[in-house]
Amino acid sequence: MEICESCNKGYMRDYRVRTAKKNHDHRTGNKCDDPECQGPLNDSIINFGEYLDEEIQDSGYYHGDKADLMLSLGSSLRVNPAAEMAK
């Protein structure tokens, strides 16, 4: 997922977009597809020391509470707040 820094539009990609050489560098080098915006696009990866978007975090807790079954693939579930979403 790439997200526009200017207009906040998201673009799902079926190819790798991460190009950063440093951990907290999120710019992909691509531009927003909206001709009126053309803002820089960022990857949506959350690195250690960065915070989840509050809306996404709240949604995770909400859906975690409502779920009858939750699958966790490729995670030790040791990093909070995501680890707390699975009950």
Biopython code that builds the backbone (N, CA, C, O; Angstrom):
import numpy as np
from Bio.PDB.StructureBuilder import StructureBuilder

atoms = [
    (1, "MET", "N", (0.850, -1.177, 0.000)),
    (1, "MET", "CA", (0.000, 0.000, 0.000)),
    (1, "MET", "C", (0.892, 1.235, 0.000)),
    (1, "MET", "O", (1.822, 1.349, 0.799)),
    (2, "GLU", "N", (0.601, 2.127, -0.882)),
    (2, "GLU", "CA", (1.247, 3.438, -0.905)),
    (2, "GLU", "C", (0.201, 4.482, -0.533)),
    (2, "GLU", "O", (-0.950, 4.393, -0.959)),
    (3, "ILE", "N", (0.602, 5.466, 0.257)),
    (3, "ILE", "CA", (-0.324, 6.504, 0.700)),
    (3, "ILE", "C", (0.262, 7.861, 0.328)),
    (3, "ILE", "O", (1.438, 8.134, 0.568)),
    (4, "CYS", "N", (-0.586, 8.713, -0.267)),
    (4, "CYS", "CA", (-0.151, 10.039, -0.689)),
    (4, "CYS", "C", (0.063, 10.933, 0.527)),
    (4, "CYS", "O", (-0.796, 11.034, 1.404)),
    (5, "GLU", "N", (1.205, 11.566, 0.559)),
    (5, "GLU", "CA", (1.565, 12.476, 1.642)),
    (5, "GLU", "C", (0.704, 13.733, 1.622)),
    (5, "GLU", "O", (0.499, 14.358, 2.663)),
    (6, "SER", "N", (0.197, 14.111, 0.446)),
    (6, "SER", "CA", (-0.565, 15.352, 0.314)),
    (6, "SER", "C", (-2.069, 15.165, 0.492)),
    (6, "SER", "O", (-2.693, 15.881, 1.275)),
    (7, "CYS", "N", (-2.659, 14.204, -0.232)),
    (7, "CYS", "CA", (-4.120, 14.055, -0.206)),
    (7, "CYS", "C", (-4.591, 12.828, 0.564)),
    (7, "CYS", "O", (-5.794, 12.644, 0.750)),
    (8, "ASN", "N", (-3.667, 11.986, 1.015)),
    (8, "ASN", "CA", (-3.958, 10.817, 1.841)),
    (8, "ASN", "C", (-4.659, 9.674, 1.100)),
    (8, "ASN", "O", (-5.171, 8.759, 1.745)),
    (9, "LYS", "N", (-4.695, 9.703, -0.227)),
    (9, "LYS", "CA", (-5.267, 8.589, -0.985)),
    (9, "LYS", "C", (-4.343, 7.387, -0.876)),
    (9, "LYS", "O", (-3.120, 7.526, -0.848)),
    (10, "GLY", "N", (-4.951, 6.194, -0.814)),
    (10, "GLY", "CA", (-4.178, 4.967, -0.735)),
    (10, "GLY", "C", (-4.228, 4.200, -2.043)),
    (10, "GLY", "O", (-5.256, 4.184, -2.720)),
    (11, "TYR", "N", (-3.128, 3.570, -2.396)),
    (11, "TYR", "CA", (-3.033, 2.792, -3.634)),
    (11, "TYR", "C", (-2.488, 1.409, -3.312)),
    (11, "TYR", "O", (-1.338, 1.263, -2.898)),
    (12, "MET", "N", (-3.334, 0.386, -3.507)),
    (12, "MET", "CA", (-2.884, -0.995, -3.332)),
    (12, "MET", "C", (-2.057, -1.368, -4.555)),
    (12, "MET", "O", (-2.483, -1.164, -5.692)),
    (13, "ARG", "N", (-0.893, -1.906, -4.313)),
    (13, "ARG", "CA", (0.001, -2.296, -5.397)),
    (13, "ARG", "C", (0.220, -3.795, -5.373)),
    (13, "ARG", "O", (0.218, -4.412, -4.307)),
    (14, "ASP", "N", (0.409, -4.378, -6.538)),
    (14, "ASP", "CA", (0.720, -5.809, -6.607)),
    (14, "ASP", "C", (2.205, -6.013, -6.909)),
    (14, "ASP", "O", (2.612, -7.048, -7.437)),
    (15, "TYR", "N", (2.998, -5.009, -6.563)),
    (15, "TYR", "CA", (4.440, -5.087, -6.724)),
    (15, "TYR", "C", (5.092, -4.375, -5.534)),
    (15, "TYR", "O", (4.438, -3.604, -4.831)),
    (16, "ARG", "N", (6.360, -4.633, -5.318)),
    (16, "ARG", "CA", (7.107, -4.059, -4.196)),
    (16, "ARG", "C", (7.270, -2.552, -4.398)),
    (16, "ARG", "O", (7.650, -2.101, -5.478)),
    (17, "VAL", "N", (6.979, -1.782, -3.353)),
    (17, "VAL", "CA", (7.114, -0.326, -3.443)),
    (17, "VAL", "C", (8.198, 0.214, -2.520)),
    (17, "VAL", "O", (8.637, 1.352, -2.693)),
    (18, "ARG", "N", (8.637, -0.570, -1.552)),
    (18, "ARG", "CA", (9.640, -0.096, -0.592)),
    (18, "ARG", "C", (10.987, 0.049, -1.286)),
    (18, "ARG", "O", (11.512, -0.912, -1.847)),
    (19, "THR", "N", (11.541, 1.252, -1.245)),
    (19, "THR", "CA", (12.828, 1.523, -1.873)),
    (19, "THR", "C", (13.826, 2.122, -0.883)),
    (19, "THR", "O", (14.985, 2.352, -1.228)),
    (20, "ALA", "N", (13.376, 2.374, 0.345)),
    (20, "ALA", "CA", (14.187, 3.090, 1.327)),
    (20, "ALA", "C", (15.435, 2.315, 1.715)),
    (20, "ALA", "O", (15.416, 1.088, 1.816)),
    (21, "LYS", "N", (16.492, 3.032, 1.925)),
    (21, "LYS", "CA", (17.750, 2.464, 2.408)),
    (21, "LYS", "C", (17.844, 2.584, 3.929)),
    (21, "LYS", "O", (18.583, 1.841, 4.574)),
    (22, "LYS", "N", (17.087, 3.529, 4.494)),
    (22, "LYS", "CA", (17.084, 3.749, 5.935)),
    (22, "LYS", "C", (15.741, 3.310, 6.514)),
    (22, "LYS", "O", (14.728, 3.299, 5.815)),
    (23, "ASN", "N", (15.743, 2.951, 7.795)),
    (23, "ASN", "CA", (14.582, 2.384, 8.455)),
    (23, "ASN", "C", (13.339, 3.274, 8.439)),
    (23, "ASN", "O", (12.242, 2.783, 8.169)),
    (24, "HIS", "N", (13.483, 4.554, 8.719)),
    (24, "HIS", "CA", (12.318, 5.426, 8.855)),
    (24, "HIS", "C", (12.076, 6.297, 7.615)),
    (24, "HIS", "O", (11.371, 7.303, 7.691)),
    (25, "ASP", "N", (12.646, 5.918, 6.504)),
    (25, "ASP", "CA", (12.421, 6.620, 5.240)),
    (25, "ASP", "C", (11.306, 5.887, 4.508)),
    (25, "ASP", "O", (11.491, 4.745, 4.088)),
    (26, "HIS", "N", (10.159, 6.523, 4.352)),
    (26, "HIS", "CA", (8.992, 5.848, 3.784)),
    (26, "HIS", "C", (8.662, 6.257, 2.350)),
    (26, "HIS", "O", (7.790, 5.647, 1.730)),
    (27, "ARG", "N", (9.329, 7.261, 1.812)),
    (27, "ARG", "CA", (9.011, 7.683, 0.436)),
    (27, "ARG", "C", (9.405, 6.594, -0.553)),
    (27, "ARG", "O", (10.484, 6.008, -0.461)),
    (28, "THR", "N", (8.499, 6.332, -1.512)),
    (28, "THR", "CA", (8.748, 5.268, -2.488)),
    (28, "THR", "C", (9.317, 5.790, -3.795)),
    (28, "THR", "O", (9.790, 5.008, -4.620)),
    (29, "GLY", "N", (9.277, 7.098, -3.994)),
    (29, "GLY", "CA", (9.744, 7.673, -5.255)),
    (29, "GLY", "C", (8.627, 7.807, -6.267)),
    (29, "GLY", "O", (8.830, 8.390, -7.332)),
    (30, "ASN", "N", (7.452, 7.282, -5.959)),
    (30, "ASN", "CA", (6.296, 7.395, -6.847)),
    (30, "ASN", "C", (5.479, 8.624, -6.480)),
    (30, "ASN", "O", (5.605, 9.164, -5.381)),
    (31, "LYS", "N", (4.642, 9.054, -7.413)),
    (31, "LYS", "CA", (3.780, 10.215, -7.215)),
    (31, "LYS", "C", (2.322, 9.794, -7.247)),
    (31, "LYS", "O", (1.973, 8.777, -7.846)),
    (32, "CYS", "N", (1.478, 10.576, -6.604)),
    (32, "CYS", "CA", (0.037, 10.340, -6.559)),
    (32, "CYS", "C", (-0.523, 10.286, -7.984)),
    (32, "CYS", "O", (-0.140, 11.085, -8.839)),
    (33, "ASP", "N", (-1.427, 9.345, -8.228)),
    (33, "ASP", "CA", (-2.034, 9.181, -9.550)),
    (33, "ASP", "C", (-3.017, 10.304, -9.891)),
    (33, "ASP", "O", (-3.354, 10.494, -11.060)),
    (34, "ASP", "N", (-3.477, 11.045, -8.889)),
    (34, "ASP", "CA", (-4.419, 12.138, -9.111)),
    (34, "ASP", "C", (-3.673, 13.290, -9.778)),
    (34, "ASP", "O", (-2.748, 13.850, -9.189)),
    (35, "PRO", "N", (-4.070, 13.653, -11.016)),
    (35, "PRO", "CA", (-3.350, 14.711, -11.746)),
    (35, "PRO", "C", (-3.373, 16.069, -11.047)),
    (35, "PRO", "O", (-2.500, 16.902, -11.291)),
    (36, "GLU", "N", (-4.360, 16.300, -10.183)),
    (36, "GLU", "CA", (-4.431, 17.577, -9.466)),
    (36, "GLU", "C", (-3.583, 17.573, -8.199)),
    (36, "GLU", "O", (-3.401, 18.618, -7.575)),
    (37, "CYS", "N", (-3.068, 16.426, -7.817)),
    (37, "CYS", "CA", (-2.285, 16.327, -6.582)),
    (37, "CYS", "C", (-0.806, 16.092, -6.883)),
    (37, "CYS", "O", (0.033, 16.950, -6.611)),
    (38, "GLN", "N", (-0.494, 14.930, -7.443)),
    (38, "GLN", "CA", (0.887, 14.548, -7.761)),
    (38, "GLN", "C", (1.818, 14.581, -6.544)),
    (38, "GLN", "O", (3.025, 14.773, -6.693)),
    (39, "GLY", "N", (1.257, 14.394, -5.331)),
    (39, "GLY", "CA", (2.065, 14.389, -4.112)),
    (39, "GLY", "C", (2.935, 13.149, -4.024)),
    (39, "GLY", "O", (2.676, 12.163, -4.713)),
    (40, "PRO", "N", (3.967, 13.184, -3.182)),
    (40, "PRO", "CA", (4.837, 12.013, -3.012)),
    (40, "PRO", "C", (4.101, 10.894, -2.281)),
    (40, "PRO", "O", (3.302, 11.146, -1.379)),
    (41, "LEU", "N", (4.382, 9.650, -2.682)),
    (41, "LEU", "CA", (3.767, 8.490, -2.053)),
    (41, "LEU", "C", (4.727, 7.862, -1.051)),
    (41, "LEU", "O", (5.938, 7.812, -1.268)),
    (42, "ASN", "N", (4.155, 7.385, 0.051)),
    (42, "ASN", "CA", (4.910, 6.714, 1.105)),
    (42, "ASN", "C", (4.421, 5.283, 1.250)),
    (42, "ASN", "O", (3.248, 4.996, 1.016)),
    (43, "ASP", "N", (5.329, 4.378, 1.641)),
    (43, "ASP", "CA", (4.886, 3.019, 1.942)),
    (43, "ASP", "C", (4.116, 3.047, 3.261)),
    (43, "ASP", "O", (4.153, 4.048, 3.977)),
    (44, "SER", "N", (3.429, 1.975, 3.584)),
    (44, "SER", "CA", (2.596, 1.931, 4.789)),
    (44, "SER", "C", (3.183, 1.014, 5.857)),
    (44, "SER", "O", (2.466, 0.570, 6.753)),
    (45, "ILE", "N", (4.468, 0.729, 5.769)),
    (45, "ILE", "CA", (5.127, -0.150, 6.726)),
    (45, "ILE", "C", (5.303, 0.585, 8.055)),
    (45, "ILE", "O", (5.664, 1.762, 8.085)),
    (46, "ILE", "N", (5.042, -0.126, 9.144)),
    (46, "ILE", "CA", (5.256, 0.426, 10.483)),
    (46, "ILE", "C", (6.541, -0.194, 11.033)),
    (46, "ILE", "O", (6.597, -1.401, 11.267)),
    (47, "ASN", "N", (7.565, 0.621, 11.237)),
    (47, "ASN", "CA", (8.835, 0.155, 11.788)),
    (47, "ASN", "C", (8.810, 0.254, 13.316)),
    (47, "ASN", "O", (7.980, 0.966, 13.882)),
    (48, "PHE", "N", (9.721, -0.462, 13.979)),
    (48, "PHE", "CA", (9.844, -0.334, 15.422)),
    (48, "PHE", "C", (10.109, 1.125, 15.773)),
    (48, "PHE", "O", (10.901, 1.795, 15.110)),
    (49, "GLY", "N", (9.449, 1.612, 16.811)),
    (49, "GLY", "CA", (9.604, 2.995, 17.234)),
    (49, "GLY", "C", (8.620, 3.933, 16.568)),
    (49, "GLY", "O", (8.597, 5.121, 16.888)),
    (50, "GLU", "N", (7.797, 3.430, 15.643)),
    (50, "GLU", "CA", (6.771, 4.242, 14.989)),
    (50, "GLU", "C", (5.406, 3.814, 15.526)),
    (50, "GLU", "O", (5.245, 2.701, 16.026)),
    (51, "TYR", "N", (4.447, 4.696, 15.418)),
    (51, "TYR", "CA", (3.122, 4.447, 15.959)),
    (51, "TYR", "C", (2.142, 4.075, 14.863)),
    (51, "TYR", "O", (2.229, 4.563, 13.736)),
    (52, "LEU", "N", (1.201, 3.196, 15.215)),
    (52, "LEU", "CA", (0.097, 2.889, 14.322)),
    (52, "LEU", "C", (-0.811, 4.098, 14.226)),
    (52, "LEU", "O", (-0.957, 4.842, 15.195)),
    (53, "ASP", "N", (-1.418, 4.301, 13.078)),
    (53, "ASP", "CA", (-2.430, 5.326, 12.920)),
    (53, "ASP", "C", (-3.555, 5.010, 13.914)),
    (53, "ASP", "O", (-4.000, 3.865, 14.009)),
    (54, "GLU", "N", (-4.007, 6.014, 14.643)),
    (54, "GLU", "CA", (-4.997, 5.803, 15.707)),
    (54, "GLU", "C", (-6.289, 5.182, 15.183)),
    (54, "GLU", "O", (-6.876, 4.329, 15.850)),
    (55, "GLU", "N", (-6.737, 5.594, 14.009)),
    (55, "GLU", "CA", (-7.967, 5.046, 13.425)),
    (55, "GLU", "C", (-7.802, 3.555, 13.104)),
    (55, "GLU", "O", (-8.715, 2.764, 13.341)),
    (56, "ILE", "N", (-6.656, 3.180, 12.575)),
    (56, "ILE", "CA", (-6.387, 1.776, 12.265)),
    (56, "ILE", "C", (-6.289, 0.962, 13.549)),
    (56, "ILE", "O", (-6.797, -0.157, 13.620)),
    (57, "GLN", "N", (-5.640, 1.520, 14.557)),
    (57, "GLN", "CA", (-5.508, 0.837, 15.836)),
    (57, "GLN", "C", (-6.879, 0.615, 16.477)),
    (57, "GLN", "O", (-7.171, -0.483, 16.950)),
    (58, "ASP", "N", (-7.717, 1.648, 16.493)),
    (58, "ASP", "CA", (-9.062, 1.516, 17.061)),
    (58, "ASP", "C", (-9.877, 0.475, 16.306)),
    (58, "ASP", "O", (-10.618, -0.298, 16.913)),
    (59, "SER", "N", (-9.743, 0.452, 14.996)),
    (59, "SER", "CA", (-10.443, -0.539, 14.175)),
    (59, "SER", "C", (-9.975, -1.951, 14.518)),
    (59, "SER", "O", (-10.786, -2.876, 14.564)),
    (60, "GLY", "N", (-8.687, -2.123, 14.757)),
    (60, "GLY", "CA", (-8.148, -3.428, 15.130)),
    (60, "GLY", "C", (-8.723, -3.937, 16.439)),
    (60, "GLY", "O", (-9.100, -5.104, 16.548)),
    (61, "TYR", "N", (-8.790, -3.054, 17.438)),
    (61, "TYR", "CA", (-9.387, -3.437, 18.722)),
    (61, "TYR", "C", (-10.866, -3.787, 18.553)),
    (61, "TYR", "O", (-11.341, -4.785, 19.094)),
    (62, "TYR", "N", (-11.583, -2.962, 17.802)),
    (62, "TYR", "CA", (-13.014, -3.192, 17.584)),
    (62, "TYR", "C", (-13.262, -4.559, 16.942)),
    (62, "TYR", "O", (-14.064, -5.351, 17.436)),
    (63, "HIS", "N", (-12.563, -4.822, 15.835)),
    (63, "HIS", "CA", (-12.779, -6.084, 15.122)),
    (63, "HIS", "C", (-12.246, -7.274, 15.908)),
    (63, "HIS", "O", (-12.787, -8.375, 15.800)),
    (64, "GLY", "N", (-11.194, -7.070, 16.698)),
    (64, "GLY", "CA", (-10.687, -8.127, 17.565)),
    (64, "GLY", "C", (-11.705, -8.542, 18.609)),
    (64, "GLY", "O", (-11.857, -9.727, 18.906)),
    (65, "ASP", "N", (-12.409, -7.550, 19.169)),
    (65, "ASP", "CA", (-13.447, -7.844, 20.162)),
    (65, "ASP", "C", (-14.643, -8.556, 19.553)),
    (65, "ASP", "O", (-15.272, -9.379, 20.219)),
    (66, "LYS", "N", (-14.968, -8.257, 18.313)),
    (66, "LYS", "CA", (-16.146, -8.827, 17.653)),
    (66, "LYS", "C", (-15.889, -10.201, 17.029)),
    (66, "LYS", "O", (-16.830, -10.948, 16.762)),
    (67, "ALA", "N", (-14.630, -10.528, 16.801)),
    (67, "ALA", "CA", (-14.286, -11.756, 16.065)),
    (67, "ALA", "C", (-14.546, -13.016, 16.896)),
    (67, "ALA", "O", (-14.287, -13.049, 18.099)),
    (68, "ASP", "N", (-15.059, -14.037, 16.235)),
    (68, "ASP", "CA", (-15.196, -15.362, 16.849)),
    (68, "ASP", "C", (-13.895, -16.137, 16.717)),
    (68, "ASP", "O", (-13.607, -17.019, 17.526)),
    (69, "LEU", "N", (-13.113, -15.809, 15.704)),
    (69, "LEU", "CA", (-11.855, -16.496, 15.439)),
    (69, "LEU", "C", (-10.871, -15.481, 14.872)),
    (69, "LEU", "O", (-11.233, -14.665, 14.025)),
    (70, "MET", "N", (-9.631, -15.533, 15.339)),
    (70, "MET", "CA", (-8.595, -14.649, 14.813)),
    (70, "MET", "C", (-7.364, -15.501, 14.506)),
    (70, "MET", "O", (-6.903, -16.257, 15.361)),
    (71, "LEU", "N", (-6.841, -15.382, 13.307)),
    (71, "LEU", "CA", (-5.630, -16.093, 12.908)),
    (71, "LEU", "C", (-4.449, -15.127, 12.944)),
    (71, "LEU", "O", (-4.564, -13.984, 12.502)),
    (72, "SER", "N", (-3.346, -15.576, 13.457)),
    (72, "SER", "CA", (-2.128, -14.785, 13.471)),
    (72, "SER", "C", (-1.056, -15.567, 12.733)),
    (72, "SER", "O", (-0.651, -16.646, 13.167)),
    (73, "LEU", "N", (-0.601, -15.022, 11.624)),
    (73, "LEU", "CA", (0.409, -15.697, 10.806)),
    (73, "LEU", "C", (1.702, -14.899, 10.826)),
    (73, "LEU", "O", (1.703, -13.694, 10.577)),
    (74, "GLY", "N", (2.784, -15.569, 11.119)),
    (74, "GLY", "CA", (4.096, -14.923, 11.067)),
    (74, "GLY", "C", (4.343, -13.909, 12.153)),
    (74, "GLY", "O", (5.116, -12.972, 11.955)),
    (75, "SER", "N", (3.701, -14.070, 13.303)),
    (75, "SER", "CA", (3.890, -13.125, 14.391)),
    (75, "SER", "C", (4.051, -13.874, 15.708)),
    (75, "SER", "O", (3.415, -14.903, 15.936)),
    (76, "SER", "N", (4.900, -13.348, 16.556)),
    (76, "SER", "CA", (5.053, -13.911, 17.898)),
    (76, "SER", "C", (4.000, -13.334, 18.843)),
    (76, "SER", "O", (3.835, -13.820, 19.961)),
    (77, "LEU", "N", (3.289, -12.298, 18.394)),
    (77, "LEU", "CA", (2.311, -11.566, 19.205)),
    (77, "LEU", "C", (2.933, -11.051, 20.505)),
    (77, "LEU", "O", (2.326, -11.134, 21.573)),
    (78, "ARG", "N", (4.136, -10.525, 20.398)),
    (78, "ARG", "CA", (4.840, -9.977, 21.552)),
    (78, "ARG", "C", (4.956, -8.460, 21.513)),
    (78, "ARG", "O", (5.390, -7.855, 22.493)),
    (79, "VAL", "N", (4.582, -7.836, 20.409)),
    (79, "VAL", "CA", (4.725, -6.395, 20.265)),
    (79, "VAL", "C", (3.349, -5.750, 20.402)),
    (79, "VAL", "O", (2.427, -6.038, 19.638)),
    (80, "ASN", "N", (3.235, -4.878, 21.385)),
    (80, "ASN", "CA", (1.976, -4.152, 21.597)),
    (80, "ASN", "C", (1.971, -2.860, 20.805)),
    (80, "ASN", "O", (3.040, -2.304, 20.552)),
    (81, "PRO", "N", (0.829, -2.367, 20.409)),
    (81, "PRO", "CA", (-0.510, -2.737, 20.831)),
    (81, "PRO", "C", (-1.123, -3.887, 20.029)),
    (81, "PRO", "O", (-2.162, -4.413, 20.429)),
    (82, "ALA", "N", (-0.526, -4.287, 18.933)),
    (82, "ALA", "CA", (-1.138, -5.321, 18.097)),
    (82, "ALA", "C", (-1.301, -6.640, 18.851)),
    (82, "ALA", "O", (-2.277, -7.355, 18.621)),
    (83, "ALA", "N", (-0.387, -6.974, 19.728)),
    (83, "ALA", "CA", (-0.465, -8.228, 20.472)),
    (83, "ALA", "C", (-1.690, -8.263, 21.375)),
    (83, "ALA", "O", (-2.212, -9.340, 21.664)),
    (84, "GLU", "N", (-2.153, -7.109, 21.823)),
    (84, "GLU", "CA", (-3.327, -7.042, 22.699)),
    (84, "GLU", "C", (-4.636, -7.211, 21.941)),
    (84, "GLU", "O", (-5.675, -7.452, 22.556)),
    (85, "MET", "N", (-4.606, -7.089, 20.632)),
    (85, "MET", "CA", (-5.851, -7.175, 19.848)),
    (85, "MET", "C", (-6.384, -8.588, 19.776)),
    (85, "MET", "O", (-7.591, -8.791, 19.649)),
    (86, "ALA", "N", (-5.501, -9.566, 19.856)),
    (86, "ALA", "CA", (-5.926, -10.967, 19.841)),
    (86, "ALA", "C", (-6.219, -11.389, 21.273)),
    (86, "ALA", "O", (-5.351, -11.310, 22.142)),
    (87, "LYS", "N", (-7.431, -11.829, 21.511)),
    (87, "LYS", "CA", (-7.809, -12.213, 22.886)),
    (87, "LYS", "C", (-8.141, -13.666, 22.959)),
    (87, "LYS", "O", (-8.480, -14.169, 24.030)),
]
sb = StructureBuilder()
sb.init_structure("model")
sb.init_model(0)
sb.init_chain("A")
sb.init_seg("    ")
for serial, (resi, resn, name, xyz) in enumerate(atoms, 1):
    if name == "N":
        sb.init_residue(resn, " ", resi, " ")
    sb.init_atom(name, np.array(xyz, "f"), 0.0, 1.0, " ", f" {name:<3s}", serial, name[0])
structure = sb.get_structure()
